[in-house]
Amino acid sequence: MDKQLLKAAYSPEDFRQNGHQLIDLLADHLDKTINKPSSKVINWEIPSEQYKFWNNFLLNGKSSDLNNEILNRSIHLHHPHYMGHQISPVAPVTGLTSLLNAILNNGMGIYEMGMAPTAMERVVVEQLCKEIGYSKKSDGFLTSGGTLANLTALLSARNKRAGNDVWEKGNSKKLVIMVSAEAHYCIDRAARIMGLGKKGIVKIPVNENFALKTEVLEKTYIKIINDGYEVMAIVGSAPSTATGIYDDLDAIGDFALEKGIWFHIDAAHEGGAAGGGFSQVVPMEDINLHFTGDFNAVEKANNLLAALVDNNLQSTDNLNLDPRTIFWKRVIDMNDRALRNITIGLGG
Ligand SMILES: Cc1ncc(COP(=O)(O)O)c(C=O)c1O
């Protein structure tokens, strides 16, 4: 290889200069997109035109135009008119940490290839568990996305069910995952990656609201067993990708408990929304309660506590409680008599 080229590619000074230019370009782009959004979210072009442009540019274009051309030919997530596709507008500071990460390129395969991130992952998981309100025994690790998170969780489910060391001996049982027909396709893919095959994934139909039809669970389960399969897991969506609908996690949880099968909840987009109940969607009264990832758990816990307090107030009140002093940090509207005047939407 040309030695000069190699030297230039690793030149700290070139990096500094190009880096400053790129940061300026991106800062201007953010300013224009966020604060003066007269431009379009996307300059859409048919695939063949894009290909034609890049085929010509990569062979004949000026390298100094590259970043600008990429910007002009990308969808702008920071634009106020950008409406989803689920991918969120990145907080600019994370772009800077991505740069750091890109230059360090620590592979994380072994400890010394990722000392700082390994420790940081542990801290992040601990803090997340604390924020959500999980017990001190909780643990976890970060994955690169929902697909890998689901596969990892379902591998754990299989480990529990398999009865032998699948890593060494392969699948010895005919295992099945039950899931809503509306669930994200990566659950289907996980089943196939685990070698369960097409028959290893049983899709439960949905009701008119696109939530898993819990009333057909028993019938479907019996058929699976009669066909000689064993259910290793059932997956609920919280929410599902296309419609944002929550499955009836309570009913699915009870079913899983009764049958002794692993209950996995796919809530790829809810980690952030769970937020330990601190997240808000405005207008809060109308929609927030139904968009909170831990709604189900909050409801259960709140209803139980409310019932206990309510019973005490209605009967002997030997705790001497003043209802005006009772408040729930994360509250939902509930029916218990003395608590009907609860004020919601105060934020956590
Ligand atoms: C509910 C749900 N599960 C899993 C995934 C897959 O996540 P990823 O694209 O990060 O692998 C998605 C992505 O849209 C999703 O909405």
The ligand as a MOL file (V3000), in Angstrom:
LIG
                    3D

  0  0  0     0  0            999 V3000
M  V30 BEGIN CTAB
M  V30 COUNTS 16 16 0 0 0
M  V30 BEGIN ATOM
M  V30 1 C -41.9940 -4.9220 20.0970 0
M  V30 2 C -40.6860 -5.0300 19.3830 0
M  V30 3 N -39.8760 -6.0720 19.6520 0
M  V30 4 C -38.6760 -6.2120 19.0330 0
M  V30 5 C -38.2340 -5.2970 18.1060 0
M  V30 6 C -36.8950 -5.4930 17.4300 0
M  V30 7 O -36.0130 -4.5440 17.8990 0
M  V30 8 P -34.6310 -4.2140 17.1210 0
M  V30 9 O -35.0230 -3.6140 15.8040 0
M  V30 10 O -33.9680 -3.2470 18.0310 0
M  V30 11 O -33.8770 -5.4740 16.9760 0
M  V30 12 C -39.0360 -4.1990 17.7880 0
M  V30 13 C -38.5910 -3.2190 16.7880 0
M  V30 14 O -39.3620 -2.4930 16.2180 0
M  V30 15 C -40.3020 -4.0580 18.4330 0
M  V30 16 O -41.1190 -3.0380 18.1650 0
M  V30 END ATOM
M  V30 BEGIN BOND
M  V30 1 1 1 2
M  V30 2 1 2 3
M  V30 3 2 2 15
M  V30 4 2 3 4
M  V30 5 1 4 5
M  V30 6 1 5 6
M  V30 7 2 5 12
M  V30 8 1 6 7
M  V30 9 1 7 8
M  V30 10 2 8 9
M  V30 11 1 8 10
M  V30 12 1 8 11
M  V30 13 1 12 13
M  V30 14 1 12 15
M  V30 15 2 13 14
M  V30 16 1 15 16
M  V30 END BOND
M  V30 END CTAB
M  END
